[in-house]
């Protein structure tokens, strides 16, 4: 007569409710002792099984809750790690941008220094060329003066000869230099 505890208790209740009342008493009844005792034995036998099932359910519930907590903790940890990665990436980007700005500033400074060095080099080269040209000009003037002094005697002889076509004017750098200075 095995069944669930609830079914056994329902049968026991029904047996007692349907039992015949004792003469001269409404609250006492006559029941079949062996049958009721068997039912109680069945309830006792089912109790450990039911208790075990309940304990198993509680254990399963606790395992499920613990598993859910572990999953939640793992998801939270993953979310925190993701947030840290995002924050770190943002920090890396900011650091890279700052480093890029430093590199650009350094490059601009080097460019400025190179321009200044190139300007100084050009200025120095032009000064040297100007000095070389001035020295050459002085040498040409000196040579011309020597040439004229040597030709001084020849000029007198030419004067005695008949006039020829006029000579082309010689280039005079000093006059040219004066013209250049006037433009400034």
Secondary structure, 3 states (H helix, E strand, C coil): CCCCHHHHHHHHHHHHHHCEECCCCCCCEECCHHHHHHHHHHHHHHHHHHHHHHHHHHHHHHHHHHHHHHHHHHHHHHHHHHHHHHHHHHHHHHHHHHHHHHHHHHHHHHHHHHHHHHHHHHHHHHHHHHHHHHHHHHHHHHHHHHHHHHHHHHHHHHHHCCCCCCCCCCCCHHHHHHHHHHHC
